Amino acid sequence: MPTDASVNVRAGLNSRHRLKIGLFGANCSSGRAVTRIAERWSGSWADCKRLAQMADDAGIEFMLPIGRWKGYGGETDYQGATLETITWAAGLLAHTKRLVAFGTVHAPLIHPVVAAKAMVTADQIGEGRFGLNLVCGWNEDEFRMFGVQQRDHETRYDYAQEWLDAVKAMWSRGDEFDFDGAFIKLKEVRAKPKPVGGARPYIMNAGASPTGQAFAVRNCDGLFISTQLHELDTVAAAVSRVRQAAREHGREIEVFTAGVVTCRPTRKEAEEYDHYAVVENADIGAIDHILAMRDVTPDNYSAEEFAALRRRQAYGMGGVRMVGTPDDVATVLASLSDGGIAGVALSFVHYIDELPYFCAEVLPRLERLGLRNKA
Ligand SMILES: Cc1cc2nc3c(=O)[nH]c(=O)nc-3n(C[C@H](O)[C@H](O)[C@H](O)COP(=O)(O)O)c2cc1C
């Protein structure tokens, strides 16, 4: 029977690079830039497929989608058109050779028997390259859309534990079994086929709360932590806390973070494009809606704080902002790696237009810094 250890076959997302690079959010219209510009990211299947093939050829390790069921409104209905993530991953896996495609799966919304089989199907299509990003959900309006009551924060992760235990059982057990949890009760379960090669898919989580992170260190191979450009000096301590916590459970975990990139030959060009895309043309209606969902309104913040939060939300919902020359971007990535970050999930305003320059200019710099091997 495959055990947790068997994931080692795929550990490190099959990567030989010290700093792994992925693309984040391409399955959603506008990606992660809350912008009104006409050339914003479409999120269409044709564009996703082209992007994945481009990324695969360049040696990018993974594509991470956002599990999003309902747009954020505003003039553009930001992230209003999204491709369902397991089927999206399956399609990308059929059209690529090396990269790992993740599904971002809402445990409380997708029945574990359906999810386990859909993920195995994607894994079979990708010959072992499917990855799971497990999320518990954070947007009430999505739960209303499903007619599902969102559980309180702690119980959400109790449920996720059972969901994942059930999925792992289906991925590994050859016998017919019952699953008798507090929330999930399954009878006479049979689940065939299994993930490829007797090894389960790489499992990622992005819990930010103590409960979310405790869940990740107990169960996952990778955890996203959030950081920002001005906090890079705190990354090493955060990474070592997470890794130490995992070791207390006899496990190893890789720590990832997310960021946005606008890379141009000069800093001026990069700043100007950033200003044009996510300041002058920010979709303020969508931004304010996202902030209000988190109880961030002009009533509970000063005008200055609120403007800063709007600005942050406009591109990448926070995360590390890398706007500058190839040297600037490579320097930030190197500093994340120095802090122990194993990989970064990057977004671009227009992924296809901007990825070639990043690959041509930033990747070789990372090679010279010893963070990436030659493609
Ligand atoms: C890189 C990253 C990706 C995430 N992707 C999603 C997503 O696609 N869908 C979603 O509902 N939540 C997503 N989240 C939210 C997290 O799963 C998590 O709920 C959030 O960070 C709050 O942490 P907590 O659940 O521990 O309170 C993401 C968070 C990060 C940092």
The ligand as a Gaussian input file, in Angstrom:
#p B3LYP/6-31G(d) Opt

LIG

0 1
 C       -1.226000      31.268000      -2.674000
 C       -2.630000      31.132000      -2.126000
 C       -3.620000      30.523000      -2.896000
 C       -4.922000      30.416000      -2.440000
 N       -5.871000      29.906000      -3.250000
 C       -7.168000      29.892000      -2.833000
 C       -8.198000      29.514000      -3.714000
 O       -7.935000      29.258000      -4.876000
 N       -9.476000      29.460000      -3.259000
 C       -9.801000      29.772000      -1.971000
 O      -10.977000      29.698000      -1.600000
 N       -8.827000      30.151000      -1.101000
 C       -7.542000      30.247000      -1.510000
 N       -6.554000      30.685000      -0.658000
 C       -6.915000      30.960000       0.733000
 C       -6.326000      29.932000       1.689000
 O       -6.709000      28.622000       1.347000
 C       -6.713000      30.220000       3.138000
 O       -8.091000      30.007000       3.339000
 C       -6.385000      31.642000       3.540000
 O       -4.989000      31.857000       3.353000
 C       -6.764000      31.935000       4.986000
 O       -6.115000      31.023000       5.848000
 P       -6.946000      30.214000       6.937000
 O       -7.917000      29.330000       6.194000
 O       -5.933000      29.421000       7.714000
 O       -7.656000      31.236000       7.798000
 C       -5.251000      30.862000      -1.131000
 C       -4.269000      31.481000      -0.361000
 C       -2.972000      31.650000      -0.856000
 C       -1.930000      32.347000       0.002000

